[in-house]
Amino acid sequence: MEYHEAAETLFGLRRFRPKPGTESTADFLDHLGNPHEDLDVVQIAGSNGKGSTARMLESTLREAGLSVGLYTSPHLEDVRERIRVDGRKIPRSAVTAFVERSREYVTERAADGESPTFFEAMTALALWQFGREDADVAVLEVGIGGRYDATSVVDPVASAVTSVTLEHTGIIGDTVEEIARDKAHVVPERKPLVTGLSGSPLEAAREVAGAVVTVRPDEDADVRVAYEGRANHTEAAVSVTGDDWELEARIPLLGEHQAENAGIAATLARQIADVSQADLERGLRNAHWPGRFEVMETEPLVVLDGAHNPGACERLAETLSSFSYENLRLVVGAMHDKDHHEMAAALPTPETVVACEPDLERSEEAAVLAAVFERAGAPDVRTEPAVQDALACTLEAAGPDDCVLVTGSLFAVAEARARWTRTPVPKSVRDRADARAVLEGADVTEETRDRTDGAAVHRVVRTSLQRRQARRIERELLAAGGECALSALEGDDRVDAVLMGTLAQFETAVARLESGSNGLDDVARELCELLEIEPPSPERSYPWTDRPAVMGILNVTPDSFHDGGRYDGVCDAVARAESMLEAGVDVIDVGGESTRPGAEPVPVEAEIDRVVPVVERLADRDALVSVDTRKAAVAEAALEAGADIINDVSGLEDPEMRFVVAEHDAPLVLMHSIDAPVVPGREVDYDDVVADVLDQLAERVLLAEKAGIDREDVIVDPGIGFGKSARESFELLDRIGEFRALGCPILVGHSHKSMFDRVGAAAGERLAPTVAASALAADRGVDIVRVHDVPENVAAVRTALATRRPSLLSE
């Protein structure tokens, strides 16, 4: 079975209407061997805020060293987002294995008229995967209510109810008190229910739960929270105070209600695990949650928020009021079963409204939403069929002091967010075997693979689009003489597309797309840049702007894996740097902490003492100075001392790092790493190591951008050897050109890595394969190679350059 077939099987269950009760889910899990019985599970229910709370709790528990599963809904782009273990989406192979194991059972139940629903199957899949991954804790966002929700098949060790509004009244109750009673059934057996409720809903919840811990801004709450306002345009300061504990933290989620959510998450974390103050502070600050008052740009202010009911719109309006802007320009797309009039009344009156329709059947007609906002008093209302077109025309009309708000549903937000996250990936296709691999990876049917593999030998791009966008591109590329193969996966919100053709065919298709609707002008622009039909001009000039650059490694540590202790004195380090300069190095990367397997962390002050004196001595040399550090405090000290670049091998593990780099207007190297330092023996299950690393780096790059770092100043490093096997590391090197999709310079750090054991080079004997890999990387379009041995690798890069772009070499 292929992944698209497995996913279609799950999506096919959407035709069965949700039904109250846990019996169907319990039977499903019994068929799977009851994987949930050995899990410590946390349930989080509520009308609003449960997803944010679940994410904050998951992040905090992971910071405390636990392996954590997270189950949330809905998803933004990929159904696999709903199920994560330690931050990683469930692999496609796991989804396929689950469906293969359960298909006969589901078929038999359907024959009896008792088929599990989509949500029940996803819940079973989540618990099954968490059991397979041996997660320490599983955090489940409750779907509807609490008493009869599919997630309530578990016996939780801790639970929460965040808030209550009138929702799903035909299922769980007609009053807020009835709804509170229903949700309170998630109460754990031996611990009090944690809740943000007050007044009559709180009393109703007490009738069911008995003991509760209240988390509110009120003085009489058991845990008191305060929203201290925005710390910057993407973070807020909050304080949480219990009877014998207190916490001051920043969170990447804006709005007074998020202080309650943070307090609930912190209270739950303390019930579950031995979490330190630092765990709580760092975990909450790293709990990024896309589409929840997410600030994408500042001039104009662009906000994406998936508010989908009146209560959520009220909170959105409160948060928005903390920003100053001239005109509010609203892009709205909602589902047909929502209270549109009350949602419009809860939002501030916009200057302009563009109503649109997310690409799914449940979407309300744009004309209906337009009528609602006209009645609500908006002076200028229009419609666009597609979210991306609505966003594009709104951005075009907006001034730098305006606010552009996209809201109404997470589905509208997901389509709008693609403007910043879509990554069309150039593919290296040398023969039919390569072509078939690309097509198979995009879930193209075997029949289509047989028909189109021969066409995929010129320029090949794989991208992810809304289905109506994909169909239009298919028509235009076919008309131009090219080929387009679409995923067979019908049920998800987006579809993979493999575009194939000569450069001339792409130019013809792009020219027709630029005047199209459905957000196709954005797609056309991305294809132009990717295929260099209209190559972008960088705003700054760096050594790697026009040619591959060499970054020389200068470890001022006693324990680095290759040269630890050789240059840990300032004079020795400077002498080493001088020899690199003579050999033609472009960047000197100073590192004060080893990330080798088993390395001990270095205290901040000790790392600063190692790094800063060397940086000060090198600051006036010809080469740029980079500092290899995971700590924002070290980065700040180094930049103050004259460093030019920060090389963060943790990929923004320290939440302050992106703001420090942005404040100093410095380039930032973002590496993909599962662990830094490397954890010996840690295995990671990748469906496709390149695609998975690309996916995770895309969100890291977006975080850096939102902090104020220009994308061209973010350098991406796929992290060879960090959570990757030798085979996967070589695959990353072979397909390194695909990382061009991120629109960032690419760095490869392969020097003397254990991956070369695979070609018979033991430790101490890896210079030759390192040099060979540098030449391969330069040939494949890498911008920077990071190496220990500068003379040999400079020669390798120049040799590769002589074959690819000889005009850049001096005579």
ROGURO-645989 format. One record per residue (C-alpha): x, y, z; residue in three letters. Coordinates in steps of 0.02 Angstrom, whole numbers, plus 50000, padded with zeros to 5 digits. Example, Ala and Ser with C-alpha at 12.3 -4.5 7.8 and 13.67 -1.06 7.14 Angstrom:
BEGIN
506154977550390ALA 506844994750357SER 
REM end
This chain:
BEGIN
500005000050000MET 500625017549957GLU 500415032550071TYR 499105041149965HIS 498035025449972GLU 498205024650161ALA 497785043050183ALA 496285041550066GLU 495645027150173THR 495685038450325LEU 494915053350235PHE 493555041850170GLY 492955039850349LEU 492405058050348ARG 490795052450268ARG 490275044950434PHE 489535057950549ARG 490285060150723PRO 489345050750857LYS 489475052851045PRO 490315039551150GLY 491995030951170THR 491445013051134GLU 491935013350950SER 493665020350990THR 493905007851131ALA 493494993451014ASP 494705000350884PHE 496105001651013LEU 495724984151076ASP 495994977850899HIS 497694986750902LEU 498194978851068GLY 497654993351180ASN 499245003851157PRO 498525017751265HIS 498505007551424GLU 500365009851454ASP 500365028451415LEU 500295043051535ASP 499005053951449VAL 498455071951475VAL 496785078051407GLN 496475096351370ILE 494675101451334ALA 493885118551306GLY 492985129351181SER 494505140251145ASN 496335139451193GLY 496495120551209LYS 497685118951061GLY 498825132851122SER 498825125451298THR 499225108151232ALA 500685115051132ARG 501375124751282MET 501245109351393LEU 502075098251264GLU 503515110551241SER 503785112051428THR 503805093251458LEU 505045090951315ARG 506145104351391GLU 506145093951551ALA 506885079451452GLY 505315069151422LEU 504805061251257SER 503085068651219VAL 501715064451096GLY 500525078351042LEU 498825075750962TYR 497905091350900THR 496645096350767SER 496355102850640PRO 497945103550536HIS 498555118050430LEU 499325109550277GLU 499635091150308ASP 498545078850405VAL 500135071850484ARG 500325088150581GLU 498965081850699ARG 500105068350771ILE 501855072750828ARG 503165064450936VAL 504505076051004ASP 503975089250879GLY 504095078250724ARG 502575074050618LYS 502075055850610ILE 503005047650463PRO 502035042650309ARG 502675024950333SER 501825024350503ALA 500165030250431VAL 500285016850297THR 500725003350424ALA 499245008350533PHE 497995007650390VAL 498664990950329GLU 498474983750503ARG 496734990750533SER 495924990450359ARG 495104973450378GLU 494424978250549TYR 493724994750484VAL 492924985950335THR 492074973250448GLU 491424986850564ARG 490764996650415ALA 489864981150353ALA 488984980550522ASP 488514998950507GLY 489755003650645GLU 491225011050551SER 492395021850653PRO 492365040150606THR 493855049950541PHE 494175057750713PHE 494045040850800GLU 495285033250678ALA 496485047850698MET 496365046250887THR 496755027750876ALA 498195031450757LEU 498905044350878ALA 498855032851029LEU 499545018350927TRP 501005028950866GLN 501365036051039PHE 501455018151103GLY 502625012850962ARG 503755027750997GLU 503735023951184ASP 503255041751227ALA 503375046351411ASP 501825057451402VAL 500445059651273ALA 499535076451267VAL 497825075351184LEU 496775090051128GLU 494965084951153VAL 493845086251000GLY 492055090251054ILE 491525091551235GLY 492345079051351GLY 491185065651415ARG 490865057151248TYR 492395062751150ASP 493455049351067ALA 494975054951167THR 494055050851329SER 494405032451299VAL 495975035451404VAL 496185036751592ASP 497145053151603PRO 498485056951732VAL 498055075551720ALA 496735085851630SER 496135103551599ALA 494645113251535VAL 495245129851467THR 493635139351430SER 491815137251385VAL 490725145951257THR 489115140851170LEU 489685128251039GLU 489065111550971HIS 487455114851068THR 486545100950978GLY 487795088251046ILE 488435093351217ILE 487185105751289GLY 486165121451260ASP 486935132051399THR 488705135951453VAL 488355126651615GLU 487855110751523GLU 489375112251411ILE 490515114751563ALA 489805099051645ARG 490125089151486ASP 491915095251468LYS 492295092351652ALA 492135073551625HIS 493955073651570VAL 494425075151756VAL 495815063051806PRO 495505050251942GLU 496815055752067ARG 497165074052028LYS 496095089752024PRO 495465096651860LEU 496435112151805VAL 495315125451731THR 495145143451679GLY 493265143451711LEU 492375155451829SER 490605159351885GLY 489185147351848SER 490195136751721PRO 491495133851858LEU 490165128351982GLU 489425116851851ALA 491135109251820ALA 491385106552008ARG 489795096152011GLU 490665083551898VAL 492495085451941ALA 492445088752126GLY 494185095552157ALA 494785109052038VAL 496285120652024VAL 495745137351954THR 496935147451845VAL 496365165351815ARG 496895183451837PRO 495755184751990ASP 496495186252164GLU 495415171952227ASP 496065159652096ALA 497155145252153ASP 498455150052023VAL 498495168451976ARG 499065174151805VAL 499445191351735ALA 499685196851557TYR 501095209651561GLU 500865215251381GLY 501875212951224ARG 503745211051244ALA 503955213251056ASN 502885210650902HIS 502885191650921THR 503025188351108GLU 502115192951268ALA 502675193451449ALA 501645183551576VAL 501765179751760SER 501055164651850VAL 500925163452040THR 500415148152142GLY 500395145852330ASP 502215140652337ASP 502875144552164TRP 502965158652039GLU 503525160951861LEU 503995175451748GLU 504055170351566ALA 503865175651386ARG 502705166451268ILE 502625167151077PRO 500725168751085LEU 499935185951103LEU 498345190251198GLY 497765191151379GLU 496915174251362HIS 498605166351325GLN 499185170751501ALA 497815159051566GLU 498325145751441ASN 500145147351496ALA 499615146051678GLY 498595130451643ILE 500045122651547ALA 501285126651687ALA 500105119851820THR 499835103751723LEU 501705101751694ALA 502015103051882ARG 500695089651912GLN 501505077751788ILE 503385079551804ALA 504805086951903ASP 504995102851800VAL 506215116351847SER 505965135151834GLN 507105135251682ALA 506095121051601ASP 504495130951622LEU 505215147251558GLU 506075139851407ARG 504695127551366GLY 503345140851365LEU 504415152551260ARG 504745139251129ASN 502915134551109ALA 502655141750935HIS 500905138350871TRP 500615143450689PRO 499025152650643GLY 498615159050817ARG 498865177950812PHE 500405174950709GLU 501275190950654VAL 502035187850483MET 502615205450438GLU 502665222550520THR 502575235050375GLU 501135233050352PRO 500685223250506LEU 500085206250442VAL 499195194950565VAL 498525177350539LEU 497295171050668ASP 496165155850653GLY 494755163150760ALA 493215153450707HIS 491865157750834ASN 491265173650923PRO 492265170251082GLY 493885168150984ALA 493505183850883CYS 493265193851043GLU 494965188351104ARG 495725192250935LEU 495005209950944ALA 495725212351119GLU 497445207051063THR 497395217450906LEU 496995232851010SER 498755232251084SER 499465236750912PHE 499445253850831SER 498925254550648TYR 498045266250529GLU 496765255750433ASN 496175238150469LEU 496035227850310ARG 495165211150337LEU 495305195150236VAL 493975182950296VAL 493535165050250GLY 492425154550364ALA 491485138250372MET 489625138050338HIS 489145131150510ASP 489825145950609LYS 488935161250682ASP 489565173850556HIS 488535188550620HIS 489185186950798GLU 490955184450734MET 490835200550632ALA 490105209850781ALA 491555204150892ALA 492895210550773LEU 493355228950758PRO 492535237150607THR 493765235750462PRO 494095249050331GLU 494045235750195THR 493465217750189VAL 493885204750058VAL 492815189150083ALA 493465172950008CYS 493225154250009GLU 494505141650073PRO 494655126949954ASP 493505114350038LEU 491675109850034GLU 491235116650207ARG 491715134450160SER 490395147950167GLU 490105157150004GLU 491115173149990ALA 489545182749943ALA 488685177450104VAL 490155183150210LEU 490215199550113ALA 488375202750153ALA 488695199350337VAL 490095212150347PHE 489125224950247GLU 487735223650377ARG 489045225250514ALA 489535242350446GLY 491125239050345ALA 491215253250216PRO 492135243850078ASP 491735225450049VAL 492205214549900ARG 492435196149861THR 493815185449788GLU 493595166749757PRO 495295161649827ALA 496115165849992VAL 497805169549914GLN 497055181749789ASP 496095190349929ALA 497715191950027LEU 498715197949877ALA 497515211949830CYS 497355217150013THR 499235218050035LEU 499385228049874GLU 498135240849938ALA 498865241850113ALA 500015255850168GLY 501525252550281PRO 500545258350435ASP 499005247750400ASP 498525230950474CYS 498065216150364VAL 497115202950463LEU 496705185650395VAL 495425176450502THR 493785166750506GLY 494505149150508SER 496135139750518LEU 495805133950341PHE 495865151850277ALA 497425155050380VAL 498275139350310ALA 498005144950130GLU 498605162550169ALA 500115156050263ARG 500705146950107ALA 501275163950043ARG 502695162650169TRP 502925143950185THR 502695136050013ARG 504345128349957THR 504385122549775PRO 505865110649771VAL 507005108949619PRO 507385090749584LYS 508945083249508SER 508305070949378VAL 509645061949280ARG 508655047349212ASP 506965038649219ARG 507375030549387ALA 507625047749464ASP 506025053749383ALA 505005039249453ARG 505715042349627ALA 505165060549621VAL 503425055849560LEU 503215042149689GLU 503725054049828GLY 502305065549777ALA 501025051449789ASP 500745050849601VAL 499855035049544THR 500835021249458GLU 499845023949298GLU 500335042349294THR 502135038049337ARG 502195026449185ASP 501495040249075ARG 502565054849132THR 504255048249191ASP 505025051149020GLY 504525069549024ALA 505425072849188ALA 507185074149123VAL 507385092949095HIS 506805104349237ARG 505805096249376VAL 504995105349521VAL 503975097549660ARG 502815109049756THR 501245108749863SER 499705118649811LEU 497855120549836GLN 497015108349717ARG 496215121749608ARG 497925130049590GLN 498705113349543ALA 497405109949410ARG 497675127149330ARG 499575124749328ILE 499325107449253GLU 498305114949111ARG 499555128849075GLU 501095117749080LEU 500285104648969LEU 499775118448846ALA 501585124148842ALA 502165106548800GLY 502745101748974GLY 502045089049096GLU 501215089849267CYS 500835075249381ALA 499675077649530LEU 499575067549689SER 498185054849696ALA 497835060349875LEU 496125068649866GLU 495635071050047GLY 496945082850115ASP 496875101750098ASP 498405102849985ARG 499055092249842VAL 500835088349788ASP 501225092749608ALA 502745087949504VAL 503045100549364LEU 504125095049218MET 504735103849063GLY 506105113348975THR 506565130749033LEU 505645137948882ALA 504075128148925GLN 504145134549104PHE 504375152349041GLU 502815150748933THR 501775143349074ALA 502375156149201VAL 501925170649086ALA 500125164349081ARG 500065161149268LEU 500625178749313GLU 498955185849259SER 497945172049339GLY 496855170849494SER 496835158649640ASN 498505165149703GLY 499405159549546LEU 500395175549528ASP 501315170949689ASP 501655153649620VAL 502295161049458ALA 503465172649553ARG 504175158149655GLU 504475147749497LEU 505365162449415CYS 506545164149561GLU 506815145349582LEU 507185142049398LEU 508135158349381GLU 506975164549245ILE 507135181149337GLU 508535178349464PRO 508325189049621PRO 509645201949666SER 510275200449845PRO 510265216549946GLU 511965213050024ARG 513575205849959SER 514455191750050TYR 515875180149996PRO 514565167149950TRP 513495179149847THR 514345174949683ASP 515345159049719ARG 515515145049846PRO 516405150950004ALA 517485141350126VAL 517165142650313MET 518635136950417GLY 518285128650585ILE 519225135750734LEU 518805125550890ASN 519385134151048VAL 518855119151151THR 519775105151239PRO 518585091451181ASP 518025093951000SER 517995077650903PHE 519335081750773HIS 520535094650843ASP 520025097251024GLY 521355105551131GLY 522505110650989ARG 521915128750981TYR 521125132151151ASP 522405145451193GLY 522115162851120VAL 523835163951038CYS 523675146550963ASP 521925150650899ALA 522495166850818VAL 523975158250737ALA 522815145050668ARG 521665158550599ALA 523145167150515GLU 523605151050426SER 521805149350365MET 521835167150299LEU 523435163550202GLU 522575148250126ALA 521115158650062GLY 519745155950192VAL 518185166950178ASP 517435164450351VAL 518225158850515ILE 516995149650627ASP 517505150750810VAL 516725137550924GLY 516845136651113GLY 515755121351146GLU 515885104051070SER 514335095750996THR 515175078850974ARG 514205063651039PRO 514195063551228GLY 514945080951248ALA 514585089851411GLU 513715106751402PRO 514815121851436VAL 514195135551554PRO 513825152251471VAL 515215161951556GLU 516505148551517ALA 516005148551333GLU 516095167551326ILE 517825167051406ASP 518405154951272ARG 517655163751122VAL 517655182551148VAL 519555185451166PRO 519825176151001VAL 518445185850913VAL 519185202350972GLU 520885197650899ARG 520125192350732LEU 518835206150709ALA 519945217050600ASP 520545202950485ARG 520005201150303ASP 518875186050331ALA 517165186650412LEU 517095179850589VAL 515715167650635SER 515355160850808VAL 514685143250829ASP 513535143750980THR 511825137951038ARG 511675151551172LYS 510965168851144ALA 512035176251283ALA 513625169951199VAL 513025176151030ALA 512695193451100GLU 514405194451182ALA 515245188551022ALA 514305200850911LEU 514765214951031GLU 516575209351018ALA 516555210750828GLY 515875194150761ALA 514955195250595ASP 513915179250590ILE 513085167550716ILE 513095148850677ASN 511725140550781ASP 511845121650768VAL 510275119650873SER 509155128750749GLY 508515141850874LEU 508375130551025GLU 508705146151130ASP 507145156951104PRO 508115173151127GLU 509365169150989MET 508355175550841ARG 508045192350925PHE 509875194750970VAL 510415191450791VAL 509045202750721ALA 509535216950838GLU 511335216050775HIS 510765214350592ASP 511905199250570ALA 511785183750460PRO 511205167950549LEU 511625149950508VAL 510155138550551LEU 510585120150563MET 509345105850569HIS 509735095150719SER 508765082550820ILE 509995084250963ASP 511495095550992ALA 512605088851063PRO 512265072650968VAL 511475058851073VAL 512385042451033PRO 511225028950968GLY 509735040550939ARG 508805034550785GLU 507565045250688VAL 506285038150567ASP 506265048650407TYR 505095045250262ASP 506235055550151ASP 507675063550244VAL 507815078250124VAL 505955082150121ALA 505795080250310ASP 507295091350346VAL 506665104250221LEU 504975104350305ASP 505705107350478GLN 506965120350420LEU 505585130150332ALA 504745133850499GLU 506405138550580ARG 506775150650438VAL 505055158350458LEU 505375160750644LEU 506975170050604ALA 506075180850476GLU 504695185350598LYS 506025191250721ALA 506665203350589GLY 508065193850500ILE 507975195150310ASP 507805178250225ARG 509375181150120GLU 510325183250284ASP 509765166150347VAL 510955152150295ILE 510255134550306VAL 511265119250354ASP 510445102050336PRO 511455095650485GLY 512425081150412ILE 512765068650550GLY 511545076350674PHE 510175063450694GLY 510545056150522LYS 511345039650473SER 512825038850354ALA 511665033950212ARG 510505048650251GLU 511975060650264SER 512585055550091PHE 510825057550023GLU 510765075250094LEU 512405079050006LEU 511805071649842ASP 510165081349844ARG 510825097149925ILE 510175107949782GLY 508395104749840GLU 508705116049989PHE 508725130449865ARG 506835129649887ALA 507005139150051LEU 507695154549963GLY 509215154750077CYS 511075151850054PRO 511565133750092ILE 512985127950206LEU 513645110250220VAL 514665104450369GLY 515375087350328HIS 517185088850380SER 517915072750451HIS 516175066350497LYS 515865048150540SER 514825046550381MET 516475043050291PHE 516625026450382ASP 515425020850246ARG 516795023250116VAL 518145015150220GLY 518885030650301ALA 519135028550488ALA 519375042850611ALA 521005051850572GLY 520945046250390GLU 519515057050326ARG 520395071650242LEU 520265064150067ALA 518385060450073PRO 518085077450154THR 518955085950008VAL 517985075349884ALA 516345079749969ALA 516785098349965SER 517035097349777ALA 515385088149757LEU 514475100749866ALA 515185115449768ALA 514695107049605ASP 512925104649668ARG 512735123049708GLY 513145124249894VAL 513585141949949ASP 514715137950097ILE 515735122650147VAL 516245121750329ARG 517895112350351VAL 519415109850462HIS 520755108750326ASP 520685125150232VAL 522055123750098PRO 521465106950030GLU 519635111850030ASN 519925128849953VAL 520775119649811ALA 519305107549796ALA 518025121649789VAL 519035131349661ARG 519215115849555THR 517325113149556ALA 517075131549517LEU 518265130249369ALA 517095117749289THR 515445126149333ARG 515795144949326ARG 517585147949269PRO 517265166549241SER 517235169049430LEU 519035163049450LEU 520425175649439SER 521665172749296GLU 
REM end
